[in-house]
């Protein structure tokens, strides 16, 4: 019998319900989504649900995005989305629905809390309570990839200043609103000095505006190692998209289970709430899935829509069920006083404890940070064209000396060859014989004796490449910004 008082169940019933867009998902998605809705209904949260068409059935019907066209209007009309896990069919041509929704709707901030429930859920790292703030739209997840030659593929890594400013400010505002004391920013700016370097520099700039919050900058590889070995040392971790995705799964595992971690995806006007884990089709329909991750996502959702008392009600009931020994299969250990239960029984145990408080497990009450508003820069940097990188496909002729001498003769009045690289390593002039060569060469032409470079000069140079039967596959203009180079040097340049 549920212990929720009649007042708590009916509180707010005099107001219009909030309509939530709902994607039940695939695999275990419908089971755990139904479990969450039954808990929310039992809590008295005044919500309605508008289901939208998305997922595996839509993929297999020929929609490579995995989402029906009508779904976008529904989500804009009802801008809070609760989403179960999705199965993306194997094979080429199918785009990740998660990435599509996040990028299309501008859900720039991915918030993933991870904490231990020791001693009730087994963990090697008791006392861990951290939050990962992940940039959600940029980085390699832009999904811009090409096969350029027979041997070489590329993926573009895009980091923007406005996108970085938004996620960095969100991380600091979240920390300030929720009493978090320290933010660790994890990047690889010792190697990717321009892209990750921008992320790191913006973090340092904005940190000055939040003097009460301690900051730390870490290289991602050692940062991930510390997270896996000593997660208790972290409070808030901020990272670009790819690193944040990896760190989130590490954090989920070291705190007990990916089945215990929910996440929110926050935009300026729309927000999506989901479990961290996938659709697990192998256990679908077997009444063994753990609904906790999606329940925790729903708790984040309740905070976001201004129902913190309902969020606390649901959260505390989950903690009390854990204290009372209820365990789904993924977190079950045969400790005294525990019992392995299925999805339905675990859900009912939570409903029965609505209104009760845990005796030992305590968590912070989440607060919604204030909206992020970006300021336009007061002045624009002076951008100047100073050269061009021309990428060519040379499958048969891979002799750098031959290529270099040919291109030395291709210079025009404004541009001349500075170097040729292969996989980023200089091979002309003065290349090393040990360097392994593929069929993909970058030919860097720069300003000839400081002369101004025009776009016509670049076009004329490309025409020369064409006349020499050299296959150009890509070009990248080289610029300076307020006199500082906006491109990386080649290895050995």
C-alpha positions in Angstrom: 0.0 0.0 0.0 1.5 3.3 -1.0 2.3 5.6 1.9 1.8 8.9 -0.1 -0.7 11.1 1.7 -3.9 12.1 -0.1 -2.7 15.8 0.0 0.6 15.0 -1.8 -1.2 12.9 -4.4 -3.7 15.7 -5.2 -1.4 18.7 -4.8 -1.4 20.7 -8.0 -4.4 19.0 -9.5 -6.2 22.4 -9.8 -3.7 23.5 -12.4 -3.5 22.3 -16.0 -1.3 19.3 -16.5 2.0 19.7 -18.3 2.2 17.6 -21.5 5.3 15.6 -22.0 6.5 14.4 -25.4 7.2 10.7 -25.0 9.3 8.2 -27.0 9.0 4.8 -25.4 11.9 3.4 -27.3 12.9 -0.1 -28.4 14.1 -3.2 -26.6 13.5 -2.7 -22.9 12.4 0.9 -23.6 8.6 0.3 -23.4 8.9 -1.7 -20.2 11.0 0.8 -18.3 9.0 3.8 -19.8 5.7 2.3 -18.6 7.3 1.7 -15.2 8.4 5.3 -14.9 5.0 6.6 -16.0 3.3 4.5 -13.4 5.6 5.9 -10.7 5.1 9.5 -11.8 1.3 8.9 -11.9 1.4 7.5 -8.4 3.5 10.4 -7.2 0.7 12.8 -8.1 2.8 14.7 -10.7 0.3 16.5 -12.9 1.5 15.3 -16.3 0.1 14.1 -19.6 2.0 12.3 -22.4 2.0 12.8 -26.1 3.7 9.9 -27.7 5.8 10.6 -30.8 6.8 8.2 -33.5 10.6 7.3 -33.4 12.9 4.4 -33.2 13.6 1.1 -34.8 10.2 0.8 -36.6 10.7 4.2 -38.2 14.3 3.3 -39.3 13.1 0.0 -40.8 10.3 1.8 -42.6 12.9 3.7 -44.6 13.4 6.8 -42.5 17.2 6.9 -42.0 16.9 9.5 -39.2 14.8 7.2 -37.1 12.1 9.8 -36.4 8.9 10.7 -38.2 8.5 14.2 -39.7 5.5 14.9 -37.5 7.5 14.3 -34.3 9.4 17.6 -34.6 6.2 19.6 -34.4 5.0 17.6 -31.4 8.3 18.2 -29.6 8.2 21.9 -30.3 4.6 22.1 -29.1 5.5 20.0 -25.9 9.2 20.9 -25.4 9.9 18.5 -22.6 10.8 15.0 -24.0 11.1 11.8 -21.9 12.8 9.2 -24.1 13.4 5.5 -23.7 16.5 3.8 -25.2 16.5 3.4 -29.0 17.8 0.5 -31.2 19.7 1.8 -34.2 19.7 -0.9 -36.9 23.1 -2.2 -37.9 24.5 -1.2 -41.2 25.4 1.9 -43.1 23.1 4.8 -43.7 21.4 5.0 -40.3 22.0 8.1 -38.2 22.0 8.1 -34.4 18.6 9.3 -33.3 20.1 10.6 -30.1 22.6 12.8 -32.0 19.9 13.9 -34.5 17.6 15.1 -31.7 20.3 16.8 -29.7 21.7 18.6 -32.7 18.5 19.5 -34.4 16.8 20.9 -31.3 19.9 22.6 -29.9 20.3 20.5 -26.8 23.8 21.7 -26.1 24.3 20.5 -22.5 24.3 16.9 -21.4 24.1 16.5 -17.6 25.0 13.0 -16.2 25.0 12.6 -12.5 26.8 9.5 -11.1 26.9 8.5 -7.5 27.3 5.4 -5.4 24.6 3.8 -3.2 27.0 2.0 -0.9 26.6 -0.2 0.9 23.3 -1.1 -0.8 24.7 -1.3 -4.4 28.1 -3.0 -4.7 31.0 -0.7 -5.7 34.7 -0.5 -5.4 34.5 3.3 -4.9 32.2 4.2 -2.0 31.4 7.8 -1.4 31.5 8.9 -5.1 29.1 11.7 -6.0 30.0 13.5 -9.2 28.3 15.1 -12.2 29.6 15.1 -15.8 28.7 18.1 -17.9 29.2 17.1 -21.6 29.1 19.4 -24.6 26.4 17.8 -26.7 26.4 19.2 -30.3 29.9 19.6 -31.6 33.3 17.9 -31.7 33.6 14.7 -33.8 29.8 14.1 -33.2 29.1 16.6 -36.0 29.2 13.5 -38.1 31.1 15.0 -41.0 33.2 12.2 -42.4 34.6 11.4 -45.8 36.5 8.7 -47.5 39.1 10.7 -49.4 41.4 8.2 -51.0 41.6 4.4 -51.3 43.5 4.3 -48.0 42.5 7.4 -46.0 39.3 8.5 -44.3 38.7 11.6 -42.3 36.4 12.9 -39.5 36.1 16.6 -38.9 36.4 17.8 -35.3 34.4 21.0 -34.9 34.7 23.2 -31.8 33.1 26.6 -31.8 33.6 29.5 -29.4 29.9 30.2 -28.9 29.2 26.5 -28.4 32.0 26.2 -25.9 31.0 29.4 -24.0 27.5 28.0 -23.6 28.6 24.6 -22.1 31.3 26.1 -19.9 28.8 28.7 -18.5 26.3 26.0 -18.0 28.8 23.9 -16.0 29.6 26.8 -13.7 26.0 27.8 -13.3 25.1 24.3 -12.4 27.9 24.1 -9.9 26.9 27.4 -8.3 23.2 26.5 -8.1 23.9 23.0 -6.6 26.6 23.8 -4.1 29.4 22.1 -6.1 32.8 23.3 -5.3 35.1 22.2 -8.1 35.1 21.7 -11.9 37.7 19.6 -13.7 37.9 20.4 -17.4 39.3 17.4 -19.5 40.7 18.0 -23.0 43.6 17.0 -25.2 45.0 20.4 -25.8 48.6 19.3 -25.7 48.0 17.6 -29.1 44.9 19.3 -30.6 46.1 22.8 -29.7 43.5 24.7 -31.8 40.2 22.8 -31.2 40.8 21.4 -27.7 42.9 24.5 -27.1 39.9 26.7 -27.7 37.8 24.7 -25.2 40.5 24.9 -22.6 41.1 28.6 -23.0 37.4 29.5 -22.9 37.2 27.4 -19.7 40.0 29.5 -18.1 38.5 32.8 -19.2 35.0 32.1 -17.8 36.4 30.5 -14.6 37.5 34.0 -13.6 33.9 35.0 -13.3 33.2 32.3 -10.7 36.0 32.8 -8.1 34.2 30.7 -5.4 34.5 27.5 -7.6 37.8 25.8 -7.7 39.0 24.7 -11.2 41.4 22.1 -12.6 42.5 21.5 -16.2 43.4 17.9 -17.0 44.6 16.0 -20.1 41.8 13.6 -21.0 43.9 10.4 -20.8 45.2 10.9 -17.3 41.9 12.4 -16.3 40.0 9.3 -17.4 42.5 7.1 -15.6 42.0 9.1 -12.4 38.2 8.8 -12.8 38.4 5.0 -13.1 40.8 4.6 -10.2 39.8 7.4 -7.8 36.4 8.9 -8.7 35.8 10.2 -5.2 38.2 13.1 -6.0 35.9 14.6 -8.6 32.9 16.9 -8.1 32.0 18.2 -11.6 33.7 17.1 -14.8 33.4 19.2 -17.9 34.4 17.8 -21.3 33.8 18.1 -25.1 31.4 15.7 -26.7 33.4 12.6 -27.4 35.4 12.7 -24.2 32.3 13.4 -22.2 30.5 10.4 -23.7 33.4 8.1 -22.7 33.8 9.6 -19.3 30.0 9.2 -18.6 30.2 5.4 -19.1 33.3 5.2 -16.9 31.5 7.1 -14.2 28.4 4.9 -14.5 30.4 1.7 -14.2 32.6 2.8 -11.3 29.5 3.9 -9.3 27.7 0.6 -9.7 25.9 0.2 -13.0 24.9 2.0 -16.2 21.4 0.8 -15.2 21.5 3.4 -12.4 22.4 6.6 -14.4 20.0 9.0 -16.0 20.8 12.1 -18.0 19.3 15.4 -19.2 19.9 17.2 -22.5 19.3 20.9 -22.1 18.6 23.5 -24.8 17.4 27.1 -24.7 13.8 26.1 -25.2 13.6 22.2 -25.3 15.0 19.5 -23.0 15.2 15.8 -23.3 15.6 13.3 -20.5 16.8 9.7 -21.0 18.7 6.8 -19.5 22.4 6.5 -20.2 22.2 2.8 -21.2 21.0 1.3 -24.5 18.0 -0.7 -25.5 19.2 -4.1 -24.5 17.0 -6.1 -26.9 18.4 -9.4 -25.5 16.5 -8.9 -22.3 13.4 -7.2 -23.6 10.1 -8.6 -22.4 11.7 -10.7 -19.7 10.7 -8.5 -16.7 14.4 -8.2 -15.6 15.3 -4.7 -16.8 16.4 -2.1 -14.2 14.2 1.1 -14.6 16.3 3.2 -12.2 18.2 5.1 -14.9 15.1 6.3 -16.6 13.5 7.0 -13.2 16.5 9.2 -12.4 16.1 10.9 -15.8 12.5 11.6 -14.8 13.6 13.1 -11.5 15.9 15.5 -13.5 12.9 16.3 -15.6 10.7 17.1 -12.6 13.3 19.5 -11.3 13.6 21.1 -14.8 9.8 21.7 -15.1 9.5 23.2 -11.6 8.3 20.2 -9.6 11.1 19.7 -7.2 8.9 18.3 -4.4 7.7 15.5 -6.8 11.4 14.9 -7.8 12.3 14.5 -4.1 9.3 12.2 -3.5 10.3 9.8 -6.4 14.0 10.0 -5.6 13.5 9.2 -1.9 11.2 6.3 -2.7 13.9 4.7 -5.0 16.5 5.1 -2.2 14.2 3.6 0.3 13.5 0.6 -1.9 17.2 0.0 -2.2 17.7 0.3 1.5 14.9 -2.3 2.0 16.8 -4.8 -0.1 15.0 -4.7 -3.5 17.4 -5.4 -6.4 17.0 -6.0 -10.1 19.3 -8.6 -11.6 22.0 -6.2 -12.8 22.8 -5.0 -9.2 21.8 -8.1 -7.2 24.3 -9.7 -4.9 23.3 -12.4 -2.4 23.7 -10.2 0.7 21.5 -10.8 3.7 18.2 -8.9 3.5 18.3 -8.5 -0.3 15.9 -10.1 -2.9 16.2 -10.2 -6.6 13.0 -8.8 -8.2 11.8 -8.1 -11.8 11.0 -4.8 -13.4 7.4 -4.8 -12.3 8.1 -5.8 -8.6 10.9 -3.2 -8.3 8.5 -0.6 -9.7 5.8 -1.5 -7.2 8.3 -1.4 -4.4 9.1 2.2 -5.3 5.4 3.1 -5.6 4.7 1.6 -2.2 7.4 3.8 -0.6 6.4 7.1 -2.1 6.3 9.5 0.8 8.9 7.6 2.8 12.5 8.9 3.3 15.6 6.8 3.3 17.3 6.3 6.6 20.9 6.2 5.4 21.2 7.2 1.7 21.2 10.9 1.3 21.6 12.9 -1.9 21.8 16.5 -2.8 18.5 18.1 -4.0 19.1 19.3 -7.5 18.4 22.9 -8.5 17.9 24.2 -12.0 20.6 26.6 -13.1 19.7 29.9 -14.6 19.4 30.2 -18.5 22.6 30.9 -20.4 22.7 34.1 -22.4 25.7 34.7 -24.6 27.1 38.2 -25.3 28.2 39.0 -28.8 31.9 40.0 -29.0 32.5 43.7 -28.9 35.1 43.6 -31.7 35.8 41.1 -34.5 39.3 39.8 -35.0 41.0 40.8 -38.3 41.0 37.7 -40.5 43.7 37.5 -43.3 44.2 34.8 -45.9 47.9 33.8 -45.9 48.0 30.4 -47.8 46.3 27.2 -48.6 46.6 23.5 -47.8 45.9 21.4 -50.9 45.3 17.7 -50.3 45.9 15.3 -53.2 45.4 11.6 -53.9 48.6 10.0 -55.2 48.1 6.3 -55.1 50.7 5.3 -57.7 53.4 8.0 -57.3 54.4 8.3 -53.6 57.8 9.7 -54.0 57.9 13.0 -52.0 61.0 14.3 -53.8 59.3 14.0 -57.2 56.1 15.6 -55.9 58.0 18.3 -54.2 60.1 19.3 -57.2 57.0 19.4 -59.4 55.2 21.7 -56.9 58.2 23.9 -56.4 57.7 24.9 -60.0 53.9 25.5 -59.5 54.3 28.6 -57.4 52.6 31.8 -58.5 53.3 35.5 -57.7 51.7 35.2 -54.2 52.0 31.5 -53.2 54.9 29.1 -53.0 55.3 25.6 -51.6 56.5 25.4 -48.0 56.2 21.7 -47.3 54.4 18.4 -48.1 53.1 16.2 -45.3 51.8 12.6 -45.2 49.5 11.9 -42.3 50.6 15.2 -40.8 54.4 14.4 -40.9 56.7 16.4 -43.1 58.1 14.4 -46.0 59.3 17.3 -48.2 61.7 19.0 -48.0 64.1 17.0 -45.8 61.7 14.1 -45.0 62.9 11.0 -43.2 63.1 7.6 -45.1 61.4 5.7 -42.2 58.1 7.7 -42.5 55.3 5.4 -43.7 53.5 6.8 -46.7 49.9 6.5 -47.7 48.2 7.9 -50.8 47.2 11.1 -49.1 49.5 14.2 -49.3 49.0 17.7 -47.9 50.8 20.4 -49.9 51.1 23.6 -47.9 51.4 26.8 -50.0 52.0 30.1 -48.1 52.5 33.7 -48.9 55.5 34.4 -51.1 57.8 36.8 -49.3 54.9 38.4 -47.3 52.8 39.3 -50.3 49.0 39.5 -49.9 47.1 36.4 -50.9 43.8 36.5 -52.6 41.2 33.9 -53.3 41.9 34.2 -57.0 45.5 33.2 -56.2 44.2 30.0 -54.6 42.0 29.3 -57.6 44.8 29.9 -60.0 47.0 27.5 -58.0 44.3 24.8 -58.1 44.0 25.3 -61.9 47.8 24.5 -62.1 47.2 21.3 -60.1 44.6 20.4 -62.6 46.8 21.1 -65.6 49.5 18.9 -64.0 47.0 16.0 -63.6 47.2 16.1 -59.8 43.9 15.0 -58.2 42.9 17.6 -55.6 40.5 16.0 -53.0 40.3 18.8 -50.5 41.6 22.3 -49.7 41.8 24.3 -46.5 42.5 28.0 -46.6 45.1 29.2 -44.1 44.3 32.4 -42.1 45.7 34.5 -39.4 43.5 36.2 -36.8 44.8 39.5 -35.4 48.2 38.3 -36.7 48.1 34.9 -35.0 48.1 31.8 -37.2 44.8 29.9 -37.2 46.2 26.5 -38.3 48.4 23.9 -36.9 52.0 23.4 -38.0 53.0 20.1 -39.6 55.1 17.7 -37.7 58.6 18.9 -38.5 57.6 22.3 -39.9 
